[in-house]
Amino acid sequence: MDQELYRTLGVGRTATHDEIRGAYRKLAKEYHPDRNPGNNAAEEKFKHISAAFDILGDPDKRKKYDAGEIDASGRDTPGGFYGDARSGRYKTSENFGDFGDIFGDVFSRSQGGGFNMRGMDYRYHLEIDFLEAVNGIKKRVLLPEGETLDINVPSGVVQGQVLRLKGKGGPGVGRGQPGDALIELKIRTHGFFEREGDDIILDLPISIDEAILGGKVGAPTIDGRVSLTIPKGASSGQLLRLRGKGVKNSQSGNTGDQLVKLRIVLPATPDAQLTEFMEKWRAAHAYDPRAALKETI
């Protein structure tokens, strides 16, 4: 397997993403054109370092590179693009002509001949709680380099969603714009809430007397407790809907509901009075709740 890019950054093929990022930052600072004015060799080294990190710093590109699907220039290896990676000019194998400077959106030359380059995007992972995801939150996080980053997590974000912070990535070179910070979210599960789209699902235990007689009970929602009316004769599995008590999705503008699924819970040890009452009740009022199932078999 081609290991050119790993050698460029001075890391092994099994290096973690953080190790690759750390190696890139160390080398980028050393060979940055601003620290080496007029040093063409350092400028060329910096370009190779940045190009290597563009592939190895991207999990999808790195996977393709390791599998031999793309080469050190990011070109498809079987029947894809070929050309001189140093010149930046490429042609297709069908000889359709020049594709121009493949680094055109990253590298440029100013009128005075200076070297410009957009800064690299930095990738981070942020783990947040379930309620922080549905309600939104502002977080200040400490980066591995010791710097802090303020992140505004909007309400309604989902697992794996990536937040882009413009200009919070690597510094640009010359007049190049800074890169962005890409924040991938990991959302922890909740003890009793679940989410389906913008709806919140809650499994609510109720007592046998609340199921038979009905009444008002307290129920949690994602923004506080509410009073919920249990109808008389409620059954386990019955759904009650609290409209507007779901996720307020800042991206779609929609607000979901909370669906409360009732679950009748008996005492751990029914007392003698309850047992005696139920025996008498069954003798006089027995019914078969599974009758409909028998008719379908």
Backbone bond lengths (Angstrom), bond angles and torsions (degrees), N, CA, C in turn:
res aa  C-N    CA-C-N  psi(-1)  N-CA   C-N-CA  omega(-1)  CA-C   N-CA-C  phi
1 M - - - 1.469 - - 1.524 109.78 -
2 D 1.317 116.67 139.37 1.455 122.22 178.54 1.527 109.55 -66.58
3 Q 1.334 117.19 124.44 1.462 120.96 -179.90 1.520 111.48 -117.38
4 E 1.333 117.04 22.92 1.459 120.73 -176.47 1.511 112.32 -55.76
5 L 1.336 116.77 -45.78 1.463 119.88 -175.93 1.522 111.28 -66.99
6 Y 1.329 117.25 -37.69 1.466 119.93 177.33 1.531 110.69 -63.35
7 R 1.340 116.31 -40.04 1.461 119.56 177.66 1.527 111.20 -65.95
8 T 1.342 116.55 -35.68 1.463 120.06 179.03 1.526 111.26 -60.40
9 L 1.333 116.65 -39.73 1.462 120.61 -179.63 1.522 112.33 -90.77
10 G 1.350 117.09 -6.77 1.454 120.02 177.49 1.509 113.90 72.69
11 V 1.349 117.27 33.06 1.461 121.43 178.87 1.516 109.25 -125.79
12 G 1.333 115.93 163.66 1.452 121.05 176.98 1.513 111.94 -85.33
13 R 1.335 116.03 166.81 1.469 120.56 -177.86 1.528 111.87 -64.68
14 T 1.335 117.99 -24.88 1.463 120.98 -178.64 1.524 112.76 -92.32
15 A 1.317 117.82 9.39 1.469 121.11 -178.43 1.521 110.91 -60.08
16 T 1.330 116.53 144.09 1.455 121.20 177.01 1.526 109.93 -77.01
17 H 1.341 114.62 167.93 1.467 118.90 179.10 1.529 110.47 -60.77
18 D 1.341 117.04 -40.46 1.467 119.89 -179.44 1.525 111.03 -66.34
19 E 1.336 117.27 -36.81 1.462 120.19 178.50 1.532 110.91 -66.72
20 I 1.326 116.36 -39.77 1.462 120.52 178.04 1.526 110.09 -65.23
21 R 1.319 116.71 -44.33 1.459 120.63 179.86 1.525 111.20 -63.75
22 G 1.352 116.27 -40.31 1.456 119.58 179.13 1.522 111.99 -65.40
23 A 1.340 115.66 -40.72 1.466 119.43 179.00 1.523 110.67 -64.52
24 Y 1.330 116.64 -41.55 1.464 120.47 179.32 1.526 110.99 -61.53
25 R 1.311 116.71 -46.78 1.467 119.85 -176.63 1.533 110.82 -63.96
26 K 1.328 116.08 -39.30 1.458 119.30 179.16 1.530 111.11 -63.00
27 L 1.339 115.89 -46.69 1.462 119.93 -179.18 1.527 111.65 -70.14
28 A 1.345 116.12 -38.15 1.465 119.72 -178.80 1.525 110.90 -62.84
29 K 1.329 116.26 -38.52 1.465 119.11 177.53 1.528 110.97 -66.86
30 E 1.331 116.07 -38.18 1.459 120.24 -177.66 1.524 112.07 -67.55
31 Y 1.344 116.42 -41.06 1.463 120.30 -173.62 1.524 113.08 -105.56
32 H 1.326 117.93 9.19 1.459 120.98 -179.41 1.539 109.90 -56.91
33 P 1.341 116.96 132.57 1.469 119.77 -179.11 1.519 114.34 -56.18
34 D 1.346 117.10 -30.53 1.456 118.80 178.74 1.528 111.71 -66.20
35 R 1.331 117.31 -26.09 1.460 121.46 178.09 1.527 111.83 -90.79
36 N 1.321 115.60 -11.55 1.467 119.84 -177.12 1.537 109.96 -131.94
37 P 1.320 117.87 58.68 1.468 119.79 -176.80 1.532 111.45 -60.82
38 G 1.337 114.31 130.83 1.454 119.73 178.08 1.510 114.65 79.28
39 N 1.319 117.98 1.18 1.469 122.40 -179.14 1.528 108.42 -95.05
40 N 1.328 117.04 95.77 1.458 121.31 -177.15 1.522 112.37 -64.44
41 A 1.333 116.64 -34.40 1.464 119.95 179.72 1.528 110.66 -65.18
42 A 1.335 116.45 -41.90 1.464 120.12 178.50 1.518 110.75 -66.52
43 E 1.325 117.02 -38.91 1.470 121.16 178.01 1.517 110.40 -61.89
44 E 1.339 116.65 -42.94 1.458 120.68 179.97 1.532 110.47 -66.30
45 K 1.336 116.08 -41.01 1.463 120.84 177.38 1.520 110.45 -61.89
46 F 1.325 116.97 -40.95 1.462 121.28 -179.96 1.527 110.83 -62.90
47 K 1.322 116.94 -39.04 1.468 120.53 178.57 1.522 110.74 -63.14
48 H 1.349 116.82 -42.91 1.455 119.51 -179.48 1.522 111.71 -67.32
49 I 1.331 115.82 -38.18 1.463 120.12 177.71 1.522 110.55 -62.51
50 S 1.335 116.38 -45.24 1.464 121.11 -179.17 1.522 111.08 -65.62
51 A 1.337 116.65 -40.31 1.465 120.12 179.46 1.524 110.67 -65.85
52 A 1.356 116.71 -37.39 1.462 120.16 178.49 1.528 110.97 -65.22
53 F 1.337 116.06 -42.57 1.460 119.19 -179.36 1.526 111.45 -70.54
54 D 1.324 117.51 -28.26 1.461 120.62 177.72 1.522 110.64 -59.12
55 I 1.329 116.87 -31.66 1.465 120.63 179.10 1.525 111.21 -93.07
56 L 1.329 117.43 -52.57 1.465 119.88 -176.00 1.522 112.48 -71.31
57 G 1.336 117.36 -23.10 1.460 120.21 178.24 1.508 113.66 -82.57
58 D 1.325 117.30 -6.07 1.468 122.89 177.76 1.526 107.53 -108.65
59 P 1.345 118.80 114.33 1.473 120.73 -175.52 1.517 113.73 -54.16
60 D 1.347 118.05 -40.33 1.461 120.54 -179.00 1.524 111.47 -68.31
61 K 1.342 116.43 -45.29 1.466 119.68 178.96 1.526 110.96 -65.57
62 R 1.327 116.48 -39.70 1.468 119.32 179.78 1.523 110.70 -62.50
63 K 1.321 116.10 -41.25 1.466 119.90 179.38 1.532 110.85 -61.28
64 K 1.328 116.67 -42.02 1.462 120.43 178.51 1.525 111.04 -67.26
65 Y 1.334 116.42 -38.49 1.464 120.39 179.18 1.525 110.40 -64.91
66 D 1.340 116.65 -44.68 1.462 120.62 179.89 1.526 111.33 -63.80
67 A 1.341 115.52 -32.54 1.464 119.70 -179.65 1.528 112.28 -82.84
68 G 1.335 117.40 -3.10 1.452 120.38 -179.48 1.513 114.25 79.38
69 E 1.348 117.42 14.19 1.459 121.00 -178.53 1.524 111.50 -80.66
70 I 1.341 116.69 -25.53 1.460 121.33 174.35 1.525 107.75 -132.51
71 D 1.335 115.78 157.25 1.455 118.83 179.90 1.524 110.22 -98.07
72 A 1.334 116.42 -170.67 1.461 121.02 -175.79 1.512 113.58 -65.28
73 S 1.347 117.01 -14.49 1.462 120.62 177.71 1.523 112.08 -96.10
74 G 1.342 116.23 -0.06 1.451 120.24 -178.45 1.513 113.63 85.40
75 R 1.341 117.02 10.89 1.462 120.89 -178.40 1.518 110.72 -87.89
76 D 1.344 116.98 145.94 1.453 120.86 172.41 1.523 108.83 -61.51
77 T 1.315 116.69 132.45 1.460 118.96 -177.07 1.525 114.12 -80.05
78 P 1.371 120.89 -41.78 1.465 117.75 -177.70 1.519 111.27 -90.09
79 G 1.333 117.50 107.35 1.466 121.26 176.27 1.498 113.33 65.84
80 G 1.326 117.63 23.38 1.460 119.79 -177.85 1.507 111.59 -96.63
81 F 1.334 116.22 -137.77 1.451 120.70 -178.00 1.525 110.65 -88.10
82 Y 1.315 116.46 149.70 1.454 120.47 174.06 1.511 108.23 -138.25
83 G 1.316 115.32 163.23 1.462 118.64 -179.43 1.503 110.82 153.58
84 D 1.287 116.86 -171.56 1.444 123.10 -177.98 1.522 109.12 -96.42
85 A 1.350 115.74 108.94 1.463 119.22 -176.35 1.513 111.47 -63.32
86 R 1.330 118.15 -26.76 1.462 120.52 -178.16 1.518 111.03 -73.77
87 S 1.342 117.14 -32.52 1.463 118.99 -178.01 1.508 112.38 -83.50
88 G 1.340 116.55 -22.28 1.457 119.72 -179.08 1.511 112.45 79.76
89 R 1.338 119.66 10.29 1.460 122.11 179.36 1.520 109.10 -108.12
90 Y 1.329 116.24 132.86 1.456 119.42 -175.08 1.520 110.86 -132.28
91 K 1.329 114.70 152.93 1.453 121.89 174.50 1.515 108.85 -129.67
92 T 1.333 117.34 158.57 1.449 120.37 174.27 1.510 108.99 -86.42
93 S 1.360 116.33 159.80 1.450 119.93 179.39 1.517 110.96 -66.40
94 E 1.339 116.73 -19.41 1.463 120.12 175.90 1.529 111.62 -85.55
95 N 1.352 117.05 4.98 1.464 122.71 176.47 1.525 111.53 59.32
96 F 1.353 115.51 46.02 1.457 119.40 179.86 1.519 111.97 -80.19
97 G 1.333 118.22 -5.29 1.460 119.45 178.82 1.509 112.08 113.54
98 D 1.340 115.14 -178.54 1.457 120.77 -175.66 1.517 111.31 -68.50
99 F 1.321 114.50 141.34 1.457 120.34 172.33 1.516 110.23 -97.19
100 G 1.342 118.01 1.39 1.458 121.06 -179.05 1.503 111.33 77.63
101 D 1.291 115.19 -167.98 1.457 121.24 -175.98 1.513 109.74 -74.72
102 I 1.351 116.65 112.11 1.458 119.98 -176.66 1.519 111.94 -66.25
103 F 1.347 116.09 -19.34 1.448 120.01 176.92 1.531 111.09 -98.72
104 G 1.307 117.60 22.38 1.457 120.67 -173.05 1.505 114.16 -60.32
105 D 1.367 116.93 -30.84 1.456 118.55 -179.26 1.516 111.90 -86.28
106 V 1.341 117.03 -2.62 1.456 119.99 -178.26 1.520 111.53 -116.89
107 F 1.343 117.33 -48.84 1.456 121.94 -177.27 1.522 110.41 -101.19
108 S 1.302 115.39 147.22 1.464 120.42 173.71 1.516 108.53 -158.28
109 R 1.314 115.64 165.10 1.465 121.54 175.80 1.518 108.98 -116.65
110 S 1.316 115.48 131.53 1.454 118.51 176.72 1.521 109.49 -75.88
111 Q 1.317 115.91 169.26 1.453 120.26 -178.33 1.520 111.33 -60.01
112 G 1.317 117.28 -29.75 1.452 120.38 179.69 1.516 113.28 -84.06
113 G 1.351 116.87 4.98 1.444 120.18 178.41 1.512 113.54 88.32
114 G 1.358 117.99 2.55 1.452 120.35 -179.58 1.525 111.32 -71.50
115 F 1.303 115.08 162.65 1.469 121.63 -177.51 1.519 109.79 -97.38
116 N 1.346 117.71 124.86 1.456 122.61 178.72 1.518 109.41 -118.98
117 M 1.335 116.59 143.07 1.457 120.09 176.69 1.514 109.81 -153.87
118 R 1.314 115.52 135.98 1.463 119.93 175.20 1.519 108.94 -67.62
119 G 1.330 116.89 143.04 1.460 121.21 179.52 1.518 112.06 -68.38
120 M 1.316 116.19 157.09 1.458 121.65 179.71 1.526 110.75 -72.92
121 D 1.332 116.44 148.72 1.456 121.08 171.68 1.531 108.69 -79.22
122 Y 1.324 116.52 136.38 1.459 121.54 176.73 1.530 108.51 -102.84
123 R 1.313 115.99 137.61 1.464 121.51 -178.39 1.529 109.94 -110.20
124 Y 1.339 114.93 134.58 1.457 120.76 179.04 1.531 109.09 -135.39
125 H 1.330 115.65 161.57 1.460 122.40 173.79 1.526 108.12 -119.29
126 L 1.331 116.32 136.28 1.458 121.26 -179.25 1.520 108.96 -129.60
127 E 1.335 116.35 123.98 1.461 121.58 178.42 1.524 108.54 -98.78
128 I 1.337 116.10 128.25 1.462 121.02 -178.71 1.523 109.76 -131.19
129 D 1.340 115.48 161.54 1.458 120.52 178.98 1.528 110.94 -76.70
130 F 1.339 115.57 161.32 1.460 122.66 179.53 1.525 111.13 -55.71
131 L 1.329 116.82 -48.64 1.465 120.11 -177.08 1.519 111.80 -69.14
132 E 1.328 117.94 -30.02 1.463 120.81 175.37 1.525 110.55 -65.98
133 A 1.329 116.04 -34.54 1.463 120.33 179.69 1.523 111.95 -71.31
134 V 1.332 117.14 -43.04 1.462 118.90 -175.99 1.525 112.31 -79.31
135 N 1.327 117.50 -31.30 1.467 120.22 -177.33 1.520 113.45 -97.79
136 G 1.350 117.15 -15.59 1.454 120.77 -176.73 1.521 110.92 83.57
137 I 1.338 116.15 154.32 1.464 119.89 -178.45 1.524 109.13 -165.29
138 K 1.312 116.27 154.09 1.459 121.78 171.52 1.517 107.43 -104.08
139 K 1.338 116.06 127.90 1.459 120.03 -177.68 1.523 110.05 -127.42
140 R 1.307 115.51 141.97 1.464 121.81 172.17 1.525 106.85 -110.44
141 V 1.321 116.34 118.33 1.455 120.79 -175.75 1.524 109.92 -114.41
142 L 1.332 114.86 151.26 1.461 122.03 178.23 1.518 108.39 -97.00
143 L 1.324 117.11 121.85 1.454 122.55 -179.34 1.526 110.25 -81.04
144 P 1.342 116.94 159.02 1.470 119.83 179.91 1.522 112.95 -55.84
145 E 1.342 117.38 -27.51 1.461 120.66 -178.16 1.516 112.55 -81.87
146 G 1.345 117.00 -0.96 1.450 120.61 -179.95 1.519 113.72 94.94
147 E 1.331 118.20 -7.09 1.456 121.53 178.36 1.527 109.55 -83.00
148 T 1.330 116.45 161.05 1.463 121.54 176.70 1.521 109.94 -109.34
149 L 1.330 115.05 152.43 1.461 121.25 -179.52 1.520 108.26 -136.82
150 D 1.337 117.29 125.59 1.462 122.20 177.46 1.525 109.28 -89.78
151 I 1.326 115.71 124.89 1.464 121.39 -175.60 1.524 108.88 -122.33
152 N 1.323 116.18 126.95 1.459 122.18 175.58 1.519 108.44 -99.80
153 V 1.341 117.08 103.92 1.459 121.86 179.45 1.530 107.96 -88.74
154 P 1.346 118.70 112.49 1.467 119.68 -178.10 1.529 111.34 -72.93
155 S 1.310 116.86 158.67 1.460 120.54 179.34 1.523 110.33 -68.03
156 G 1.324 115.18 142.55 1.457 120.28 175.32 1.511 115.61 91.18
157 V 1.335 119.15 9.43 1.464 119.84 179.52 1.522 109.80 -66.47
158 V 1.343 115.77 157.13 1.457 120.50 -176.03 1.530 110.27 -121.23
159 Q 1.312 114.98 168.07 1.467 121.89 -179.14 1.525 111.20 -57.06
160 G 1.331 116.92 129.23 1.456 121.53 177.01 1.514 115.10 82.99
161 Q 1.335 117.61 -2.17 1.464 119.70 -179.95 1.526 110.10 -65.62
162 V 1.324 115.69 143.66 1.461 121.31 -178.18 1.527 109.60 -110.04
163 L 1.325 115.76 124.11 1.461 121.80 175.39 1.523 108.35 -95.41
164 R 1.325 115.84 136.62 1.470 120.66 179.78 1.527 109.88 -109.36
165 L 1.310 116.23 121.84 1.455 122.16 176.63 1.523 107.50 -105.03
166 K 1.328 115.31 104.73 1.461 120.68 -175.99 1.528 110.91 -62.59
167 G 1.329 114.56 132.39 1.454 120.07 173.87 1.512 115.48 76.40
168 K 1.340 118.15 8.18 1.465 120.95 -178.12 1.528 112.07 -102.96
169 G 1.339 116.29 14.44 1.454 120.15 177.91 1.509 111.47 -96.41
170 G 1.343 115.87 -146.95 1.447 120.37 -178.02 1.516 112.22 -71.32
171 P 1.321 117.57 151.77 1.467 120.41 -179.75 1.517 111.07 -69.98
172 G 1.329 116.47 146.60 1.452 121.08 175.28 1.513 110.51 -79.23
173 V 1.307 114.41 165.21 1.464 121.00 178.52 1.526 108.36 -105.21
174 G 1.316 117.21 136.42 1.449 120.89 -178.62 1.527 109.66 63.05
175 R 1.341 115.15 -121.51 1.461 120.23 178.51 1.522 111.87 -95.02
176 G 1.320 117.38 8.84 1.459 120.50 179.79 1.523 112.06 -66.74
177 Q 1.334 116.68 142.77 1.454 122.02 179.88 1.537 109.69 -72.67
178 P 1.335 117.13 150.75 1.476 118.49 175.41 1.522 110.27 -68.91
179 G 1.328 115.83 155.92 1.459 120.45 176.47 1.521 111.12 -75.86
180 D 1.325 115.78 -175.86 1.462 121.90 -178.94 1.524 110.12 -110.67
181 A 1.313 116.08 160.30 1.463 122.30 170.73 1.519 107.82 -99.92
182 L 1.325 116.34 125.54 1.460 122.28 -179.89 1.521 108.02 -107.20
183 I 1.344 116.63 116.33 1.456 122.54 -174.38 1.528 109.13 -108.51
184 E 1.338 116.80 109.92 1.472 120.37 177.28 1.529 108.94 -90.72
185 L 1.340 116.28 129.95 1.463 121.50 -173.44 1.526 111.92 -95.69
186 K 1.314 114.81 136.46 1.467 122.17 170.33 1.519 106.91 -118.69
187 I 1.334 116.41 124.75 1.463 121.01 -173.51 1.529 109.60 -108.00
188 R 1.330 116.00 125.55 1.462 120.81 178.37 1.528 110.29 -72.79
189 T 1.322 116.58 151.15 1.462 120.68 176.34 1.528 109.73 -75.06
190 H 1.330 116.27 161.34 1.463 122.34 -179.88 1.521 109.49 -106.10
191 G 1.324 116.14 159.09 1.456 120.44 -178.10 1.512 114.35 -67.69
192 F 1.346 118.02 -32.48 1.471 118.80 -179.24 1.526 113.77 -142.62
193 F 1.329 119.39 -9.97 1.462 121.34 174.88 1.529 110.30 -90.79
194 E 1.331 116.56 144.09 1.453 123.36 168.10 1.522 107.68 -129.55
195 R 1.323 116.23 161.79 1.465 120.69 -177.96 1.519 110.74 -124.65
196 E 1.318 116.23 133.42 1.461 122.97 172.24 1.525 107.56 -128.94
197 G 1.342 115.98 103.69 1.464 118.90 -173.86 1.520 108.34 64.88
198 D 1.332 116.80 -124.35 1.464 120.99 177.01 1.529 111.69 -101.95
199 D 1.329 117.20 8.23 1.463 121.26 177.08 1.522 110.20 -94.87
200 I 1.329 115.17 146.29 1.459 122.51 175.75 1.523 108.42 -106.58
201 I 1.329 116.48 133.75 1.463 122.29 -179.43 1.524 108.76 -108.84
202 L 1.337 115.70 131.19 1.462 121.61 178.82 1.519 109.35 -131.00
203 D 1.333 115.77 128.20 1.463 122.44 174.15 1.525 106.84 -92.14
204 L 1.370 117.26 112.54 1.468 121.03 -172.04 1.532 110.88 -111.15
205 P 1.335 117.97 115.43 1.471 120.29 176.43 1.536 110.48 -73.27
206 I 1.339 116.47 139.08 1.472 122.01 174.39 1.532 108.08 -134.38
207 S 1.322 115.29 156.95 1.466 120.35 -179.21 1.527 110.02 -83.65
208 I 1.328 116.23 167.04 1.465 120.22 -177.85 1.521 111.10 -66.70
209 D 1.331 117.36 -35.13 1.471 119.19 179.04 1.522 111.05 -71.22
210 E 1.360 118.29 -34.81 1.464 121.12 175.87 1.520 110.60 -65.86
211 A 1.329 116.78 -35.70 1.466 120.35 178.71 1.519 110.92 -68.15
212 I 1.334 117.93 -39.92 1.473 121.51 -176.19 1.532 111.29 -80.70
213 L 1.306 116.59 -46.28 1.464 120.91 -173.11 1.524 113.62 -93.02
214 G 1.342 116.96 -17.61 1.455 119.43 -175.02 1.514 110.60 76.85
215 G 1.330 115.47 -179.42 1.460 119.79 178.48 1.517 110.91 145.81
216 K 1.310 115.16 179.83 1.459 121.37 179.91 1.533 109.40 -103.14
217 V 1.334 115.32 134.67 1.456 120.90 179.06 1.527 108.31 -133.53
218 G 1.323 116.57 157.65 1.454 120.73 175.64 1.523 110.52 -83.94
219 A 1.334 116.08 140.40 1.469 120.70 179.60 1.533 108.89 -138.51
220 P 1.329 117.38 136.73 1.469 119.61 178.40 1.523 111.48 -77.88
221 T 1.325 116.30 147.57 1.464 122.79 170.32 1.532 106.51 -128.92
222 I 1.324 116.97 175.17 1.463 119.64 -176.90 1.524 112.53 -69.79
223 D 1.340 118.10 -11.85 1.476 119.81 176.71 1.521 112.61 -128.05
224 G 1.338 116.60 29.00 1.461 119.67 175.00 1.524 112.68 129.42
225 R 1.322 115.77 170.61 1.470 121.19 -179.96 1.515 110.66 -83.21
226 V 1.352 114.76 149.35 1.459 121.71 176.85 1.519 108.47 -133.45
227 S 1.335 115.72 165.11 1.456 121.61 175.39 1.528 108.28 -94.77
228 L 1.317 115.83 124.86 1.465 121.91 -175.47 1.528 109.42 -116.01
229 T 1.332 116.98 133.09 1.458 121.64 178.90 1.525 110.62 -90.82
230 I 1.340 116.11 120.27 1.457 121.83 175.98 1.530 107.37 -90.46
231 P 1.332 118.95 122.61 1.467 119.41 -179.83 1.534 111.05 -72.10
232 K 1.340 116.26 154.46 1.461 120.33 176.27 1.528 109.96 -61.75
233 G 1.319 116.35 141.49 1.454 120.52 177.39 1.513 113.52 72.74
234 A 1.315 117.36 30.29 1.466 120.40 -179.94 1.525 110.70 -70.56
235 S 1.323 115.97 149.36 1.460 121.98 -179.37 1.523 110.40 -117.49
236 S 1.325 115.97 156.26 1.462 119.79 173.22 1.523 109.39 -62.47
237 G 1.321 116.55 137.76 1.458 121.57 -178.72 1.515 113.78 92.33
238 Q 1.320 117.06 -11.89 1.471 119.95 179.14 1.520 109.66 -66.88
239 L 1.340 116.59 138.64 1.466 122.04 -177.71 1.523 110.57 -103.92
240 L 1.324 115.96 131.81 1.458 122.56 171.76 1.524 107.58 -114.71
241 R 1.322 117.04 141.47 1.460 121.43 -175.20 1.527 110.82 -111.72
242 L 1.329 115.07 126.42 1.462 121.34 172.68 1.522 107.08 -104.11
243 R 1.305 116.79 102.28 1.465 120.93 -174.35 1.537 111.26 -70.63
244 G 1.342 113.39 135.95 1.451 119.68 177.73 1.510 114.91 76.77
245 K 1.331 117.33 8.43 1.459 120.93 -179.10 1.530 112.04 -103.87
246 G 1.334 116.02 18.41 1.456 119.91 177.46 1.518 111.20 -98.13
247 V 1.324 115.62 -150.78 1.465 121.83 -176.35 1.519 110.26 -78.33
248 K 1.325 115.99 129.51 1.472 121.50 172.92 1.526 106.85 -90.35
249 N 1.315 115.86 94.25 1.460 121.50 -172.16 1.525 110.30 -79.23
250 S 1.324 116.48 108.29 1.467 120.98 -176.44 1.524 111.78 -69.37
251 Q 1.326 117.68 -20.06 1.462 120.16 -177.84 1.522 111.95 -84.42
252 S 1.343 117.04 -43.46 1.466 120.71 -179.87 1.521 112.48 -90.87
253 G 1.332 116.92 -20.09 1.463 120.51 -176.11 1.522 112.96 82.75
254 N 1.332 117.74 -0.14 1.463 121.48 -178.85 1.527 111.05 -88.61
255 T 1.332 114.96 155.16 1.458 121.62 173.86 1.519 108.16 -125.79
256 G 1.314 116.38 126.21 1.456 120.82 -178.89 1.518 112.67 -85.70
257 D 1.318 115.65 -174.86 1.462 123.11 178.48 1.526 109.54 -113.27
258 Q 1.324 115.60 168.41 1.461 119.58 169.95 1.515 107.91 -108.28
259 L 1.322 116.09 126.52 1.453 122.31 178.81 1.518 108.34 -102.56
260 V 1.329 115.89 120.12 1.458 121.89 -177.31 1.522 108.62 -103.93
261 K 1.316 115.69 117.12 1.462 121.70 179.96 1.529 108.55 -99.15
262 L 1.346 115.92 117.62 1.461 120.46 -175.78 1.524 110.94 -78.40
263 R 1.324 115.06 143.53 1.475 121.13 178.48 1.527 107.73 -140.66
264 I 1.354 115.58 112.30 1.460 120.76 -178.61 1.524 109.48 -74.92
265 V 1.321 115.57 126.93 1.462 121.74 -178.75 1.529 108.97 -119.91
266 L 1.328 116.46 121.73 1.457 121.70 178.53 1.524 110.35 -83.52
267 P 1.319 117.08 160.78 1.467 119.14 174.06 1.523 110.12 -59.09
268 A 1.322 116.54 150.64 1.461 119.99 180.00 1.521 111.22 -57.53
269 T 1.329 116.44 -37.64 1.475 121.26 177.05 1.520 107.79 -135.09
270 P 1.364 118.47 99.75 1.470 120.43 178.95 1.532 110.83 -57.20
271 D 1.335 116.65 133.67 1.469 119.26 -178.32 1.523 110.80 -77.78
272 A 1.289 114.74 171.12 1.465 120.70 -174.89 1.527 111.57 -63.08
273 Q 1.324 117.84 -37.72 1.467 121.57 -178.30 1.522 110.78 -64.37
274 L 1.347 117.00 -43.86 1.461 120.27 179.15 1.519 110.38 -66.85
275 T 1.323 117.10 -40.14 1.461 120.61 -179.74 1.520 110.71 -63.66
276 E 1.324 116.78 -44.95 1.468 120.95 -179.80 1.525 110.49 -63.08
277 F 1.341 116.79 -42.97 1.466 120.39 179.98 1.523 110.89 -61.11
278 M 1.331 117.32 -44.27 1.458 120.69 -177.15 1.524 111.48 -68.50
279 E 1.333 117.31 -34.08 1.470 120.02 177.36 1.521 110.57 -63.82
280 K 1.324 116.94 -43.15 1.469 120.65 178.44 1.520 110.71 -67.96
281 W 1.367 115.49 -39.64 1.465 118.82 -178.86 1.520 110.24 -65.80
282 R 1.337 118.22 -41.69 1.454 121.12 -179.28 1.522 111.27 -65.17
283 A 1.295 116.41 -36.31 1.474 119.80 -179.82 1.520 111.33 -64.30
284 A 1.331 116.85 -33.01 1.463 120.07 -176.60 1.524 113.75 -98.28
285 H 1.334 117.78 -23.31 1.471 120.36 -171.47 1.530 113.31 -133.01
286 A 1.292 117.84 27.63 1.469 120.01 -176.66 1.534 111.47 -56.85
287 Y 1.339 117.13 141.06 1.474 122.80 176.21 1.525 107.68 -145.82
288 D 1.321 116.33 161.48 1.457 121.67 -178.16 1.532 109.37 -113.23
289 P 1.336 118.71 104.07 1.464 120.71 -179.31 1.530 112.71 -72.06
290 R 1.357 117.06 -8.98 1.464 120.85 -178.66 1.524 112.72 -104.44
291 A 1.322 116.28 15.47 1.468 120.11 -176.95 1.530 111.22 -60.68
292 A 1.321 116.76 -41.77 1.463 120.09 -178.32 1.522 111.30 -62.77
293 L 1.329 117.75 -33.23 1.454 120.69 179.09 1.512 111.58 -68.69
294 K 1.326 116.76 -36.35 1.464 120.10 179.86 1.525 112.05 -65.28
295 E 1.333 116.43 -32.57 1.466 120.44 -179.14 1.517 112.27 -71.17
296 T 1.331 118.15 -21.41 1.456 120.00 -177.58 1.516 113.40 -93.40
297 I 1.317 117.77 -6.53 1.479 121.78 -178.40 1.539 111.10 -96.90
